[in-house]
Amino acid sequence: MHCEIIDSLSSVSAADWDSLNGDGNPFVTHAFLHGLEQTGCVCERTGWIPQHVLAYDDGTRDKPIGAVPLYLKFHSYGEYVFDWAWANAYARAGLEYYPKLLAAVPFTPVTGPRLLVSDSAADRRRIDETLVNFIHQYARRFKVSSIHCLFTDSATTRALQQSRFMIRHGNQFHWHNRNYTDFEDFISALTSKHRKNIRRERRLVRDAGLTMEVLSGEMLTEEHWDLMYQFYRSTVDHHGAHAYLNRSFFHWLAQHMFDRTVMVLARAGSRYVAGALNMRGGDTLFGRYWGSSQRYDGLHFETCYYSAIDYCIGRGLNRFEAGAQGEHKLSRGLLPTTTVSAHWLHDHRFANAIADFIDQESTQLRHYAAALDSHSPFRREV
């Protein structure tokens, strides 16, 4: 078995790459990752240099048997697993933290596979080991400080633990479908206080005269995609953040991933005033971007959470992942869920110090999770 680096997903066919994405996670599809490259969101100028790894059986380059979406990074923006303090510690010691290697989906804090291997592969462990060993060799050869694999699924995490990566935990809020028949059945599982609050927030939206639309697939027009980009920019501008995505990428999604898109739009009369963009996986809806042109009480919660949950119940989806952070999601039925990242640092002195930091952080996270559990919105008998 041998591996090679490609600097663009144009070097591998969509069919070959996607054959390694067993669970159909939309964010590691060829269409999504290649779209980021083709539209200039991911490139040397933005500090994300594609260095994707492909593994082949010896003597052939016909079809890859493994892959890693890998980037050479010169900063830590757009990752959602924060290591700025680590970079600062390197700088104080007179060492270079950047460039580093990153196995992740740019700008997307969603758990998924990072070591891509077909579900039908008989020698999954050997392919995983080959991919990880190759990345280690790359890191040593080019003297990068570290390797980071973000938001790893269980299979990737196990493989990286066996290769002595340090495991770091984080937290998100996800909604889980307990075979609810409809939205009312869902909120009936909550305490009276939380039921009343959700009903009140939904009523505020109706009383404001707003109409909610949930559109997907070929229902989405060029106008909808332009609106969604404008809503995305409104949120970015409101928070004084950097717009990682451009209009071209939204139109790329319209062409190549419209069948994976679920868009929630709020309309006041004939005018759209807010929207949320979601991507659909096999049994999961992923909330990604939201924005509005006008403020209405309760509209954020309706657009980003309640309509999405309603959609999941109606389609029999098991889970709704609403993105990073947000303790306000807890009271609306989204429960704390542990996320995982894995890290390897070349300098053993810093590796030992960061291992101690991760241990302390994990203890704090357990206390935090226990505190959140004590504030669960669900009735205890449920």
Order of alpha helices (4+ residues) and beta strands (2+ residues): beta-alpha-alpha-beta-beta-beta-beta-alpha-beta-beta-alpha-beta-alpha-beta-alpha-alpha-beta-alpha-alpha-beta-beta-beta-alpha-beta-beta-alpha
